[in-house]
Amino acid sequence: MKGREGEGPAAAAITLKTLALPRLDGLRPTLESTALKLMEEAGELGAAIGKYRGLSGERAMPEGEALRRVALELLDVAQTAITMMFVLEDTYGIDVEDAMRAHLDKLRRRGYLTPADAAAVRPPQAIAEDGAR
């Protein structure tokens, strides 16, 4: 396993999944409507997982089809979460990048990320600024 510079060989680099989803311009979401939509989408994700596992009376689907459905429902959850971030920024003036830094700090404090990992994850604005140089 390749380590980070200055660390032993057992230290692995942080793995990130970056997802950029659009603002849905055809909507006028509120905090409440988006929260309800998020719960709806999470329920659909749970149902898709149930179909994959044949749980709660769901008829099991072929594995490939079921996992594709899980992925699509997960993206619906992610899109709704992104929509809520836009609502928080636009309607309430919340700095989501600042909230992201606080979230990463919480993950570090709880031991889910090392301090180096938390420092390696930067908000999109910092990445955009680096690219503009």
N, C-alpha and C positions, 0 to 999 in steps of 0.2 A: 504494500500500500504506500503510495507516495505521500509524504508529509508536506506540511507548510514550511516555507523558508524559516530557518532558525528553530525548528522543532524536530523532535525525534521522528523516525520513520513510521511510527504507529499513528501519528496525527494525520487525519484525513482532511481534505479540503471540504468546506461546506457545500452542500448541494442545494441549489435553488430551483424552483419552478416559477418562472415569470409568466404572468398572464395579463394581457392587456385587452380589456373589453370596452366597447363603446358606450357613450352616453346614449340612451334611448330617447331621441328627440320627439318621438310621437307620444310621449307620456307626460303627465303632470303629477308625478308621484309625491305623496306626503310621507312623513316619517311613519305614520300609522299604516297607510296603505302598503308601503314597502315592507314593513314588519310582517303584515298579514301575508303578503306575497312570498316572503322568505319562508314563513312557516308552511305555506302551501307547497312550495318547491321542495322543502326538506321532507315533507310527507311523501311527495312523489319519488324522491330519492330513496326513502325507506321502502316504498312499495317495489321499486326496481330491484333493490337488494333482496327483498322478500321473494321476488320472482326468480332471482339467481339462486337462492338457497331453498326455494320451495317452502317458505315460512308463512305462518298466519293464514293458512288456507289458500295461498297463492299457488297457482300451477307453475311448476318450474319451467323455465324456457331453456332452449339450447344455450350452452355457456357463452359462446361468442355473441349471440344476440342479446343475452341478458347483460353481459358486461358492457356492451356498446350502449345499451339503454342506461346503465348506471352512469357511464361517463357523460352522456348527454344530460341526464338529470342533474349531475354534479355541476355541469356548466351552467344550467339554469339557476342553481343556487348561487354560484359565483357571480353571474350577471346581476342577480337581484341584490347581492351584497355590494357590488360596485355601484348599482343604482342608489342604494342607501348612502354610500359614501358621497355621491354627488349631492344628494338631498342634504346631508349634514353640512357639506361645504357651502352650498348655494343658499340654503334657507337659514341655517343657524350659525354660519361663519366658523365652523369647526375646521381646524387645520389637521387634515387627515395624515399628512406626513409627520406632524408632531405626534399624533396618536400612534403612528407606526413606530416611531422611535421609542415611545413609552411601552408599546407592546413588545418590542425586541428586548428592552431592558427587563421586562417582566419575565420573558422566556429565559434570559440569562440568569436572573435571580433564582428562578426555579430549577436551574440546572439543565434546561433543555438545549441551551446553546452555551458554548464557551464564550468568554469575553471576546476572543479573536473572531469567532463566528458572528457575534452580534455586531462587531465593528465592520465586518466585511459586507454586511447587508446594508445597503444605503437606499434612502428614499429615491423615487424616480427623478425628482428635481436635481439631486446631486449628480445622478448619472447623466441627465440631459446637460447640465453645466459642464461636465467633463468632456462630453462629445462636442460641445460648442467651441472648446479651446483649440 
